[in-house]
Each structure stands twice: as structure tokens, then as C-alpha cells.
């Protein structure tokens, strides 16, 4: 019987972020998808979605989606078979002794969305994918379906959410995959998760933040090699 993976994309991205990963793992796993924009204003949405399926699942999240995945696993550990956290974070913004994005930067992005939506998204995409024009284009295509309010709510969620003190409560097997060149979510945040989640393993890939788009084959190999108990 196939295991199930439930996907949660990152800010401004749709299910397409996992397109190549999903396609190549389809012989081994069944896939579902939770829209991140449904979760940022409703902490129980993802848990309710998974409960309604009636099947235990691995939750795979990219960036913001990884934060949602961790919160969901804490809420319904009995339905969580494992976590795959790609370019993810337990807290996006910087704190004393904790490296991260300045809160004012996230607030400024949210404030600019109403008038400069495309510019905000494109700037984020360029930092996420570097010079990979095809990946930037794909991201921009996927972001077109989101309303301004959804994008703003996603940024507010990233600015305010902090689950660092709850990480020890995650008991399920956790696979952390992070880009060594990530400038959106620094590697130090991946290491923090690895140090504070007992049943976790971390693998670094020479990549930027947009790892699922730019290096899906590397992620696939790591996921296949992980022992899902």
C-alpha cells in the first residue's frame, strides 16, 4: 500500500512548486494538497483537512508550508506519519541571538502589496531563484491566482508565528532539506530545527531558497533514502 504525502506550498506559490517531485514519487506515494492561504488565518484548517481524509500522512511543506506542516503535526500527531521540511523555518523573523529576516522587511513587503503587487512578488522570486529565469516565470504564473489579501495575510503569518519552543513536542520522523545558499531562510534556522526536533535528520543541498523548483531531483533522492518508520 502506498504511503500518503500531503503537500503545503510556500508564500505566493501553488501546488506547481512540487510538480516534478510529485510526478517522480507518484509510484511510491499518493498525494494530497492543502492550500497555504487557507491556513494562515485558520490554524485548524490543515488539521481538519487531514482528519477528513481518514488516512495518516506525511506532510511536506516548502518555506511557509513547512511552518504550517509543523503546527499541524503538533495539533494532530496521531495523523502525522512524518514531516518533510524544505527550506522551512520555525520563526521567520530575527530575534536576539537568532538569525532571520528583519520584521520591518516583512511589514514593508505587506505594505507595498496593494500598489506594487507584481514588483513585490518578482523581487521575492528573484531572491528565491537567483538567475533561474524559468523558475521565476513559473513562480509568477502560479502567484497570479492569489488575492492581495491572501498574500498580505501570508506575510503577517510569517512575521508573527514563532513555534521554536514547541519543536521538542514534534515526535514524528522529520526530514529537513535546506539550501546551503538560501538567503530567504538562513541555514542556521534549519540547524535550529534539527537541534530541537529529536527525530530529525538534516541534509544540505547546494541551492537557493527555491529548492523544489530548481533542484527537485536532489530532493527526491533524499526523500526516497529516508527511512519512514
N, C-alpha and C positions, 0 to 999 in steps of 0.2 A: 504493500500500500504506500502511495506517495505521501510524503510529509507536506504540510501546507506552509506557505510563506505569505504573510500579509505585508504589502508594501506601503510605505508612507513617504511621499516625496518632500523635497525641501521648498523653501520660500520661492514663490513665483514659478514653480515647476509643476508639471502634471505627471501622469504615470509614465510618460515617454522617457523620463530620466532613467528608468530601469529597463527600457525596451530590449536592449541587447542582452542584458543579464537574464531577464525573464525568458527570452527566447531560447537561450542556450541551456538553461536549467529546467526547461519545461518537461524533460523526460524524467527528472528526479523529483520535482515538486509541483504541486498545484498552487496557483497564485490568486490572491485577492488584493484589493486596493482600497485604502482609506484616504479620502481627500484631506490634506492637511488643513485646508481652510475651514473645514467643518469642526476641527478640533481646537483651534486657538481660542475660541470663545466659549467652548463647551468641553470641559475636561473629561466628561464621561462619555463623549461620543464614540471614541475609538473602542473603549471597553464594551460599550453596548453593541457596537457593530460585530466585534469578535464573538461576544456571547451569543448573539443571534444566529451565528453560523453553526454553533454547537460543536465546533472542532478546535482542538488545541492547535496553536500556530506558532511558528517562528515569526517574529516581527522584524522587518528590515526597514530601517529608516536612513535617509540621507539628510545630513545637515539638520535643519529644523525638525525633519521627520524622525531623526534619531532621538531627539528630546521627547517628542510625543511617544515614541516607542518605549522609552524608559519609564515615563509616567504611567503608561498603560500597563506595563508589566508589574509595576508596583501595585496597581489597582486590582488586577486580576491575575495573580501569579499562577493560579490553578489552570488558566487557559493559555499560558505562555510557555512554549516549548524551548524558546531561546530568543536571543536578540542578535541582529547584525547591525552594527552601528557604523555607518560610513560617513566620514568627515563630520562627526557629530560632536555635541557638547552638552555638559550638564548645566552650564551657565555661559551665555554668550558674552556678556559684558565683563570688563575688567573690575577687579576688586583688590583690596590690599593684599599684595603678595600673589595675586592671581592674574595671569596674563589673559587679555581678551580685548574685544573692541570697546572703545570709549562709549559710554551710554549716550553722550551727546551726538555721536556719529549716527547711531541708530535713530535717535529722535529727529535728526536733521533729514535723514532719508524719508522718514514718515511724513515730515512737514512738506517736503518737496514733491510728494507723490501727486497731489491734486493738480498742480500746474505742469510738472515735468515728469510725468509717469514714465514715458519711454526712455528719457535720459537716465532716470534712477535705475531702471531695470537693465539698461545697456551697460551702464557703468559697473553695476554689480556683476553682470555676465562677463565682462572683460577681465575683471579681477579674478573671477572664478575659473575661467578657462584660458587665461593668458592670450596667446596669439592664435588659438584654435578658432578660426572664423566659422567653421561649420558647426561647432558646438555652440558658439554664441548665437548663431542664427536659429538653431534648433531650440535653444532655451527661449529665445524671444518669441518664437512661434507658439511654444507651449504656454507662455505667460499671457498671451493675448486674451484668454478666456476668463481671467480673474478680474473681479471688480476692484476698484480703488479701495473700497472699504475693507475688502478681504486682505489685500496686500498690506494695508496700514495695520490691521489687527494682527497680522503675522509678525510685523516688526515690533509691535508693542509686546507681543508674547515673548519674543526673543530678548527684548530689553529687560523684562521683569522676571522671567522664570528662572528659578535657581533651585536645583534638586541635589546640589552637592552633598548635603547632609543626609540624603536619603539613599545614596548609592549603595551603602552597605546592606540595604534591605533587598537588593536585587540578588536572588539566589539561583536564577536560571543560568545556563551556559550563555556567555556573551562573547561574540567575536567583534573586535574593534579593528576597523580598517581605516587608515588615515594617510593622507598625502604628506610626504615629508616637506613639500614646498608650499603647503597650504598657508595662504596669507589672510584668509577669512576667519578660519578657526585654527589657531595655532596648535602645533603638535603637543605642546605642554598640556592642553586640555584633554587630549586623548590619553596621555600618560596619567593624568589625574584620575580619569575613569578606570584605567587599568589597575592603578594602585588601590582604588577604593571599592572595586567590584571583585569579590573573591573569585568567582568562577569565570574570569575573563581572560582572553588572550588578545594581544595587540600585534598587528602586523602593519609595518610602514611600507608604503609604495612611493616610488619617486614620481609624485604627481602633485598637481594643484588641488584646489577645493572641489573641482568638478569631476572627481574620480569616476563616478558611474558613467559619465558621458565619454570621457577621454581615455580611460583605461579599464573598460569593462572586463576584458579577458583576464587581467590580473586579479580583479575582484572575484570572478567566477572560480578561478583556480584555488583561491584562498578559501572560499565558501565550501567548495567540494572537499577540500582537505581537512576541514574542521570536523571533529567528532561530536556529532549532535547526540548526546546521551538520551 
